[in-house]
Amino acid sequence: MSDNYLDQLAREDAIKTLAARADLALATAENIPSPCVSVCSMDEDSGLCEGCWRTVDEICDWAVNDDAEKRAVWAGIARRLQQAHPDVLA
């Protein structure tokens, strides 16, 4: 197997895992978990973290957001993932 193929599989798995975490977070009433996966690198083109798909503002505001605002961030992540990777999340 080529490294590119393995990288693609790993990327698809990460996308599916983050989407599943978004579903769980949206169903959580309180103590919403952080989307952070410790892959903190901002994509220059999209302006999103490559690990958690949040904007810089969403990352900076996380600690002061209430649960409703945190769920809204997760909803945004889910929407971005679906728009960017409909084939992976089909």
C-alpha positions in Angstrom: 0.0 0.0 0.0 1.2 3.4 -0.8 1.7 6.1 1.8 -0.7 8.4 0.0 -3.4 5.7 0.2 -2.8 5.2 3.9 -2.8 9.0 4.5 -6.2 9.2 2.7 -7.6 6.4 4.9 -6.4 8.1 8.0 -7.8 11.5 6.9 -11.2 9.9 6.1 -11.2 8.1 9.5 -10.4 11.4 11.3 -13.2 13.2 9.4 -15.7 10.4 10.3 -14.5 10.4 14.0 -14.9 14.2 14.3 -18.4 14.1 12.7 -19.4 11.3 15.1 -18.1 13.4 18.0 -20.2 16.4 16.7 -23.3 14.2 16.8 -22.6 13.2 20.4 -21.8 16.8 21.5 -25.0 18.1 19.9 -27.0 15.6 21.9 -25.3 16.5 25.2 -27.2 18.8 27.6 -24.3 20.2 29.5 -20.5 20.0 29.9 -20.1 20.0 26.2 -16.7 18.5 25.3 -14.1 20.5 23.4 -13.6 19.6 19.7 -9.8 19.9 20.2 -7.9 16.8 19.0 -4.4 18.3 19.7 -3.7 18.8 16.0 -3.4 22.5 16.2 -2.5 23.9 12.8 -4.5 26.6 11.0 -5.2 26.1 7.3 -4.3 29.3 5.6 -6.9 28.8 2.8 -9.9 27.9 5.0 -9.0 29.7 8.2 -9.9 26.6 10.1 -7.9 24.4 12.4 -6.9 21.3 10.6 -7.6 19.1 13.6 -10.9 20.4 14.9 -12.3 22.5 12.1 -12.8 25.6 14.3 -12.0 29.2 13.5 -9.5 31.1 15.6 -12.4 33.0 17.2 -14.2 29.8 18.1 -11.0 28.3 19.6 -10.3 31.5 21.6 -13.9 31.8 22.8 -14.4 28.2 23.8 -13.5 28.6 27.5 -16.0 31.4 28.0 -18.8 30.0 25.9 -21.9 28.6 27.5 -23.3 25.2 26.6 -25.6 26.6 23.9 -22.7 28.4 22.3 -20.6 25.3 22.4 -23.3 23.3 20.7 -23.5 26.0 18.0 -19.7 25.6 17.4 -20.2 21.8 17.1 -23.1 22.4 14.7 -20.8 24.6 12.6 -18.1 21.9 12.6 -20.6 19.3 11.5 -21.9 21.6 8.7 -18.3 22.3 7.5 -17.4 18.7 7.5 -20.5 17.7 5.5 -19.9 20.5 3.0 -16.3 19.7 2.5 -16.5 15.9 2.5 -20.0 14.7 1.5 -18.5 11.6 -0.1 -16.8 10.6 3.1 -19.8 11.2 5.3 -22.4 9.7 2.9 
